[in-house]
Amino acid sequence: MKNLLYILSALCLIALSSCSDDDDDKVPVFPAKFPTQDYTIRAGIATTISFENGGGNYEIEVGDSKVLGRPYMNINGRSVYVMPLSTGTSTMTVKDIRTNTETTINITVVEMYMEFIIKEIKEGNITPHIQEGDELRFVRASGNKRKLEIWRGNSLITTGKFDILMNSVATMQFFLPDGDSTDEKDFITYEYDLTGSPSIFVLFNKGFDFNWEKIVDCRGAVHPTPMIMRLTDKNTRTDIVCSCELNVDI
């Protein structure tokens, strides 16, 4: 009698297990779906491109590996990690093995830049072109040229150059066009004491190849946002306080 009970119990467990497996098989699996077919990302900055659904097993192909490098699927299975190598355009095709579908997206890689929004200007301001609410865009152009763009909304106000001197006190230099000169090569130099969140030094160092020896950071380190940068004019002691919300992994 006991043996019969054991047999019946085992059969019930098998039946329940079979029902559970059947239920799992009935759960619908939808193909991977990206929110858009076109993306613009920045050279030299790691970018995560997320998608919905998907079967959990994927293959990735790129049209031009010289632009996109070798993207790979993140552990969570619903985002692709891309570390672009150069500016240009390329396709990226994600093949969903389980649903036997594939999705191709178009990716444009632009010059690497970091943007800081001017939150506050204390004690007035003698630097032309700059107002509260403007964006300071630090651009790494071809040949590692360090370009500075000042944006107001969607309008480019002026373009110049920048540099950072790392001595006992870090100095940010802006080289902006001389409005009183007809020669476009004439620039006025503005110098600021540079302070702020430690991450800004790491990111400038790595993103623009300054090669400051005392700035150390591991690849893939997390840089919390917002990052605050304070520029104090060396002559007037005016403070320009900027904030950057960019999540960067260089």
Disulfide bonds with the S-S distance in Angstrom:
none
